[in-house]
């Protein structure tokens, strides 16, 4: 997204469904319930939707299936699949479609029944041809390598990784929608079952059901809806690889580029951001993205998250709903970063609502640190 599109679109509805366990529901059932919740939030009907942005984990043509399931015939459709970052990326394509007049009401939607269908944290993709012979446990093996390299190169400790999980749980304990709300200590994380050294099971995201949806319109209509609009000020994507073996440096992600361009489009800097929502599939993600997005220097992410600095009451609120580590993670988490960022700006977050939030960052990750998408959202005061 270029600066010319700054503030040209707005989120006017958010919704979700099936958090935790959605027994008896298919992924498309959860998707549809999320869509209806978001449209209800915006005071709209399915018949108002003429732009659909959707990908799912279980179908080769998910956007077409979603349109058919919802009973709509959209004028514009986008099913680009970049993993969990897809939904943050749709903010850009929806903004472009709206601004070009290709649609008037854009619905971004996702649903999954991963927990009740399989209950396993495994990739749905075909194993990479040149990595499959080594029988990696994907995607966990890839992130474990990134964590191990960061520890080797910068002295990051297992305790610092655990700090990320503990902070996420501290936010989740205040969020009635979060799947895991029990107490979690550093000792609990460090003493949990090792999954892929150095990551224990508590360094890994949840496996849940759940779906989310977002309704967007052009900025000139944004004030016509029941809730305060949340404007898309800037967004950018960058893809660096598909297979982890092709990642040039395990300690540097393409968030460095996506973040810089998103900040440039929005005309703000990391110092201006009041709340950060990151795709925390694993604890190392949070550390890497805080560095690459410019909230701290490369190699300093471990120290940055120590001692509750990203937990409630810390210097930087990160993943205020509990994130993928403690709130919800139904196969792909990216849409929930946008939903929580928007709710913090609107003032109706279900957990801890921060005061007077005008600027929030939502960041999506896809593949194995492969696709990075950053979005800057703002209130009316930021226009």
C-alpha positions as semicolon CSV with decimal commas, in nm:
position;residue;x (nm);y (nm);z (nm)
1;X;0,000;0,000;0,000
2;X;0,130;0,345;-0,090
3;X;0,081;0,666;0,109
4;X;-0,188;0,759;-0,148
5;X;-0,413;0,491;0,003
6;X;-0,360;0,607;0,363
7;X;-0,694;0,619;0,538
8;X;-0,894;0,540;0,224
9;X;-1,063;0,237;0,382
10;X;-1,197;0,153;0,724
11;X;-1,296;-0,148;0,930
12;X;-1,658;-0,107;1,040
13;X;-1,733;-0,456;1,170
14;X;-1,552;-0,742;1,340
15;X;-1,670;-1,081;1,457
16;X;-1,562;-1,431;1,547
17;X;-1,710;-1,768;1,634
18;X;-1,622;-2,113;1,757
19;X;-1,334;-2,013;1,984
20;X;-1,176;-2,311;2,157
21;X;-1,388;-2,608;2,058
22;X;-1,675;-2,594;1,810
23;X;-1,812;-2,946;1,839
24;X;-2,026;-3,063;1,550
25;X;-1,933;-2,771;1,325
26;X;-1,737;-2,779;1,001
27;X;-1,477;-2,517;0,915
28;X;-1,729;-2,351;0,683
29;X;-1,991;-2,347;0,959
30;X;-1,746;-2,157;1,180
31;X;-1,656;-1,927;0,891
32;X;-2,021;-1,844;0,828
33;X;-2,096;-1,775;1,193
34;X;-1,798;-1,538;1,204
35;X;-1,919;-1,359;0,892
36;X;-2,267;-1,311;1,037
37;X;-2,119;-1,180;1,362
38;X;-1,906;-0,921;1,181
39;X;-2,189;-0,812;0,954
40;X;-2,419;-0,782;1,255
41;X;-2,154;-0,569;1,425
42;X;-2,161;-0,338;1,122
43;X;-2,540;-0,338;1,090
44;X;-2,522;-0,507;0,749
45;X;-2,664;-0,820;0,583
46;X;-2,504;-1,088;0,368
47;X;-2,680;-0,937;0,068
48;X;-2,478;-0,617;0,118
49;X;-2,147;-0,799;0,061
50;X;-2,004;-0,763;-0,289
51;X;-1,636;-0,823;-0,213
52;X;-1,512;-1,148;-0,057
53;X;-1,162;-1,219;0,071
54;X;-1,112;-1,569;0,208
55;X;-0,880;-1,863;0,233
56;X;-0,921;-2,183;0,431
57;X;-0,699;-2,478;0,514
58;X;-0,903;-2,758;0,367
59;X;-1,007;-2,668;0,013
60;X;-0,835;-2,580;-0,315
61;X;-1,096;-2,312;-0,395
62;X;-1,196;-2,180;-0,053
63;X;-1,318;-1,838;-0,165
64;X;-1,560;-1,994;-0,413
65;X;-1,677;-2,243;-0,153
66;X;-1,724;-1,966;0,103
67;X;-1,928;-1,755;-0,139
68;X;-2,148;-2,052;-0,220
69;X;-2,191;-2,143;0,147
70;X;-2,284;-1,783;0,235
71;X;-2,522;-1,761;-0,058
72;X;-2,363;-1,451;-0,206
73;X;-2,241;-1,360;-0,555
74;X;-1,958;-1,111;-0,502
75;X;-1,838;-0,876;-0,773
76;X;-1,479;-0,906;-0,648
77;X;-1,310;-1,207;-0,492
78;X;-0,960;-1,278;-0,362
79;X;-0,841;-1,613;-0,228
80;X;-0,466;-1,551;-0,232
81;X;-0,304;-1,796;0,010
82;X;0,013;-1,691;0,192
83;X;-0,057;-1,886;0,510
84;X;-0,152;-1,707;0,829
85;X;-0,047;-1,371;0,685
86;X;-0,318;-1,391;0,416
87;X;-0,579;-1,203;0,616
88;X;-0,355;-0,908;0,699
89;X;-0,262;-0,900;0,331
90;X;-0,630;-0,881;0,239
91;X;-0,644;-0,537;0,404
92;X;-0,438;-0,409;0,110
93;X;-0,632;-0,587;-0,164
94;X;-0,965;-0,492;-0,006
95;X;-0,856;-0,128;0,017
96;X;-0,752;-0,129;-0,348
97;X;-1,077;-0,294;-0,458
98;X;-1,288;-0,052;-0,257
99;X;-1,099;0,254;-0,377
100;X;-1,125;0,137;-0,740
101;X;-1,499;0,089;-0,704
102;X;-1,477;-0,284;-0,767
103;X;-1,682;-0,346;-0,453
104;X;-1,858;-0,145;-0,183
105;X;-1,860;-0,383;0,114
106;X;-1,557;-0,609;0,160
107;X;-1,580;-0,915;0,384
108;X;-1,258;-1,080;0,503
109;X;-1,335;-1,415;0,661
110;X;-1,183;-1,739;0,792
111;X;-1,293;-2,047;0,981
112;X;-1,136;-2,368;1,110
113;X;-1,226;-2,671;1,319
114;X;-0,866;-2,783;1,355
115;X;-0,895;-2,889;1,719
116;X;-1,211;-3,098;1,699
117;X;-1,121;-3,233;1,354
118;X;-0,761;-3,340;1,424
119;X;-0,622;-3,174;1,735
120;X;-0,274;-3,172;1,585
121;X;-0,028;-2,887;1,530
122;X;0,090;-2,993;1,186
123;X;0,112;-2,823;0,849
124;X;-0,151;-2,883;0,583
125;X;0,107;-2,828;0,308
126;X;0,302;-3,088;0,116
127;X;0,646;-3,146;0,278
128;X;0,920;-2,951;0,099
129;X;1,095;-3,188;-0,142
130;X;1,449;-3,125;-0,023
131;X;1,362;-3,130;0,347
132;X;1,117;-3,419;0,364
133;X;1,394;-3,687;0,362
134;X;1,505;-3,558;0,704
135;X;1,155;-3,614;0,845
136;X;1,114;-3,275;1,014
137;X;0,816;-3,212;1,238
138;X;0,669;-2,925;1,046
139;X;0,619;-2,645;1,120
140;X;0,774;-2,683;1,466
141;X;1,117;-2,798;1,347
142;X;1,160;-2,483;1,138
143;X;1,081;-2,245;1,421
144;X;1,299;-2,441;1,661
145;X;1,593;-2,387;1,425
146;X;1,523;-2,014;1,418
147;X;1,508;-2,006;1,799
148;X;1,829;-2,207;1,835
149;X;2,013;-1,981;1,592
150;X;1,894;-1,666;1,772
151;X;2,013;-1,813;2,102
152;X;2,350;-1,903;1,952
153;X;2,406;-1,570;1,779
154;X;2,273;-1,327;2,038
155;X;2,272;-1,512;2,368
156;X;1,894;-1,527;2,387
157;X;1,792;-1,763;2,666
158;X;1,518;-2,018;2,713
159;X;1,398;-1,803;3,003
160;X;1,349;-1,510;2,764
161;X;1,150;-1,728;2,526
162;X;0,941;-1,837;2,823
163;X;0,882;-1,471;2,914
164;X;0,687;-1,437;2,588
165;X;0,454;-1,724;2,678
166;X;0,404;-1,597;3,033
167;X;0,319;-1,247;2,907
168;X;0,066;-1,386;2,660
169;X;-0,102;-1,585;2,935
170;X;-0,114;-1,279;3,160
171;X;-0,318;-1,097;2,895
172;X;-0,537;-1,403;2,833
173;X;-0,623;-1,433;3,201
174;X;-0,823;-1,111;3,165
175;X;-0,991;-1,217;2,841
176;X;-1,308;-1,426;2,884
177;X;-1,281;-1,535;2,519
178;X;-0,932;-1,686;2,558
179;X;-0,902;-2,065;2,547
180;X;-0,625;-2,089;2,808
181;X;-0,666;-1,867;3,114
182;X;-0,497;-2,066;3,388
183;X;-0,181;-1,950;3,565
184;X;0,148;-1,998;3,381
185;X;0,494;-1,936;3,526
186;X;0,843;-1,936;3,378
187;X;0,901;-2,266;3,553
188;X;0,587;-2,410;3,390
189;X;0,712;-2,319;3,044
190;X;1,069;-2,435;3,102
191;X;0,958;-2,758;3,263
192;X;0,699;-2,847;3,000
193;X;0,746;-3,134;2,757
194;X;1,016;-3,063;2,501
195;X;0,874;-3,068;2,148
196;X;1,167;-2,949;1,935
197;X;1,473;-2,822;2,117
198;X;1,471;-2,545;2,244
199;X;1,090;-2,518;2,224
200;X;0,869;-2,685;2,483
201;X;0,499;-2,738;2,431
202;X;0,434;-2,404;2,608
203;X;0,651;-2,226;2,351
204;X;0,408;-2,347;2,085
205;X;0,074;-2,201;1,983
206;X;-0,257;-2,353;2,080
207;X;-0,453;-2,592;1,861
208;X;-0,812;-2,464;1,866
209;X;-1,119;-2,419;1,655
210;X;-1,230;-2,070;1,563
211;X;-1,306;-1,819;1,294
212;X;-1,289;-1,447;1,242
213;X;-1,431;-1,188;1,006
214;X;-1,379;-0,822;0,921
215;X;-1,605;-0,583;0,728
216;X;-1,447;-0,295;0,537
217;X;-1,586;0,002;0,343
218;X;-1,450;0,316;0,182
219;X;-1,360;0,594;0,422
220;X;-1,632;0,824;0,288
221;X;-1,894;0,580;0,424
222;X;-1,713;0,482;0,742
223;X;-1,909;0,705;0,979
224;X;-2,244;0,566;0,864
225;X;-2,212;0,249;1,075
226;X;-2,288;0,174;1,441
227;X;-1,928;0,138;1,566
228;X;-1,640;0,384;1,546
229;X;-1,445;0,318;1,224
230;X;-1,087;0,194;1,232
231;X;-0,886;0,322;0,937
232;X;-0,621;0,132;0,744
233;X;-0,331;0,378;0,743
234;X;-0,068;0,158;0,586
235;X;0,007;-0,202;0,504
236;X;0,281;-0,391;0,325
237;X;0,387;-0,747;0,248
238;X;0,723;-0,911;0,187
239;X;0,799;-1,275;0,112
240;X;1,149;-1,416;0,150
241;X;1,126;-1,793;0,096
242;X;0,900;-2,097;0,118
243;X;1,121;-2,369;0,262
244;X;1,306;-2,286;0,583
245;X;1,624;-2,424;0,425
246;X;1,610;-2,133;0,180
247;X;1,588;-1,864;0,449
248;X;1,907;-1,660;0,419
249;X;1,934;-1,579;0,790
250;X;1,723;-1,756;1,051
251;X;1,741;-1,447;1,274
252;X;1,610;-1,191;1,022
253;X;1,260;-1,205;0,874
254;X;1,096;-1,014;0,592
255;X;0,908;-0,818;0,859
256;X;1,203;-0,581;0,839
257;X;1,090;-0,479;0,490
258;X;0,712;-0,508;0,537
259;X;0,727;-0,307;0,856
260;X;0,938;-0,028;0,708
261;X;0,703;0,014;0,411
262;X;0,389;-0,002;0,626
263;X;0,525;0,265;0,859
264;X;0,622;0,479;0,560
265;X;0,273;0,450;0,409
266;X;0,111;0,538;0,741
267;X;0,353;0,822;0,814
268;X;0,430;0,697;1,164
269;X;0,714;0,518;1,343
270;X;0,736;0,230;1,593
271;X;0,760;0,486;1,874
272;X;0,409;0,608;1,785
273;X;0,243;0,266;1,814
274;X;0,040;0,215;2,132
275;X;-0,045;-0,154;2,099
276;X;0,115;-0,436;1,900
277;X;-0,060;-0,753;1,781
278;X;0,186;-1,012;1,646
279;X;0,147;-1,358;1,498
280;X;0,295;-1,555;1,787
281;X;0,277;-1,911;1,656
282;X;0,590;-1,975;1,865
283;X;0,764;-1,768;2,131
284;X;1,058;-1,693;1,901
285;X;0,819;-1,518;1,659
286;X;0,744;-1,240;1,903
287;X;1,114;-1,174;1,964
288;X;1,200;-1,178;1,593
289;X;0,913;-0,950;1,493
290;X;0,974;-0,696;1,771
291;X;1,329;-0,666;1,639
292;X;1,249;-0,660;1,270
293;X;0,960;-0,415;1,307
294;X;1,189;-0,172;1,486
295;X;1,069;-0,188;1,845
296;X;1,418;-0,291;1,953
297;X;1,753;-0,356;1,787
298;X;1,845;-0,687;1,626
299;X;1,961;-0,928;1,893
300;X;1,797;-0,734;2,176
301;X;1,453;-0,895;2,153
302;X;1,524;-1,140;2,433
303;X;1,616;-0,864;2,676
304;X;1,324;-0,654;2,552
305;X;1,063;-0,911;2,659
306;X;1,219;-0,994;2,997
307;X;1,043;-0,937;3,325
308;X;0,694;-0,865;3,194
309;X;0,791;-0,577;2,966
310;X;0,530;-0,688;2,708
311;X;0,279;-0,812;2,967
312;X;-0,001;-0,606;3,127
313;X;0,158;-0,303;3,290
314;X;0,475;-0,335;3,081
315;X;0,638;-0,079;2,854
316;X;0,475;-0,211;2,534
317;X;0,141;-0,394;2,521
318;X;0,188;-0,696;2,293
319;X;-0,084;-0,948;2,199
320;X;-0,341;-0,803;2,434
321;X;-0,595;-1,081;2,376
322;X;-0,346;-1,355;2,472
323;X;-0,231;-1,420;2,117
324;X;-0,194;-1,753;1,947
325;X;-0,012;-1,884;2,252
326;X;-0,304;-1,847;2,492
327;X;-0,617;-1,702;2,325
328;X;-0,687;-1,886;2,000
329;X;-0,499;-2,047;1,712
330;X;-0,721;-2,235;1,466
331;X;-0,456;-2,329;1,210
332;X;-0,401;-1,969;1,098
333;X;-0,403;-1,674;1,336
334;X;-0,347;-1,362;1,124
335;X;-0,706;-1,236;1,113
336;X;-0,718;-1,219;1,492
337;X;-0,426;-0,974;1,505
338;X;-0,638;-0,733;1,301
339;X;-0,954;-0,794;1,501
340;X;-0,784;-0,731;1,835
341;X;-0,604;-0,422;1,706
342;X;-0,934;-0,283;1,575
343;X;-1,114;-0,356;1,901
344;X;-0,845;-0,182;2,104
345;X;-0,887;0,128;1,887
346;X;-1,268;0,109;1,906
347;X;-1,253;0,067;2,281
348;X;-1,442;-0,263;2,304
349;X;-1,170;-0,522;2,358
350;X;-1,305;-0,818;2,560
351;X;-1,004;-0,839;2,789
352;X;-0,790;-0,552;2,913
353;X;-0,896;-0,242;2,722
354;X;-0,611;0,006;2,696
355;X;-0,690;0,374;2,731
356;X;-0,718;0,610;2,434
357;X;-0,565;0,389;2,166
358;X;-0,526;0,575;1,837
359;X;-0,255;0,370;1,667
360;X;-0,213;-0,008;1,659
361;X;-0,001;-0,250;1,460
362;X;-0,118;-0,591;1,335
363;X;0,136;-0,829;1,189
364;X;0,080;-1,158;1,008
365;X;0,320;-1,444;0,945
366;X;0,277;-1,720;0,689
367;X;0,457;-2,042;0,611
368;X;0,775;-2,093;0,812
369;X;0,868;-1,728;0,869
370;X;0,810;-1,703;0,493
371;X;0,545;-1,435;0,431
372;X;0,533;-1,124;0,647
373;X;0,257;-0,863;0,633
374;X;0,234;-0,553;0,850
375;X;-0,064;-0,322;0,889
376;X;-0,099;0,007;1,077
377;X;-0,451;0,087;1,194
378;X;-0,573;0,416;1,335
379;X;-0,867;0,600;1,484
380;X;-1,038;0,909;1,342
381;X;-0,780;1,116;1,530
382;X;-0,500;0,986;1,308
383;X;-0,643;1,107;0,976
